[in-house]
Amino acid sequence: MTTGKSLIQHIVCFQFNELVQPNEIDELQKTFFALQGKIPGVLLIQGGENNSPENLNKDFSHSFIITFKNEQSRKEYLPHPEHQKFVSQLKPILNDVFVMDFNVES
């Protein structure tokens, strides 16, 4: 059933550098999940470490999906101080990031 409202699915995949320790990734992941309760319009954050047997991840080890209430919520999320704080923690241990978004009818 569709209500005509369009949620935004924001997919982000991380490729960490070779020096990062597993406990650093664990802590970063906890910080990322906590954004759900800190930024309005973020309905859900899901994700974790890749476990696909296909070996098509191109050295990206972790992926996450953020569900936004709407387009406005995504616009507010990107510059939000809590998101920017997370990004500043992420950048020093990251080799690459891959992002795609799409709309889904709710």
C-alpha positions, 0 to 999 in steps of 0.5 A: 500500500502506498500513501504517496509519501516518499521516503529516502533510502541513503546507502553508504559503503565504507572502505577502511584503510589497512591501519584501522583496528576492528575495535575502532570500526566497532566504536564508529559503527555505534556512533553511526547508529546513535545518529538515529536518535539525535537527528530528526527525520532519520527513521532508521539506520541499519547495516554492518560488515559485508558477508556476501559470498559473491566477492563483488564488494570491491574492498568495501567492507561495511555498508549502511542504509539510512531511511529518511522521512522525506527529502527535507530530512535528508537535506537537514541531515547532511550539514547537521552537527552530529553528522558532521562530527561523525564524518570528522571521526570517519575521514582519518580511517577511510580510504573510500566511500560510496553513496547512492540514494533512492526514493521509496513509496511508504 
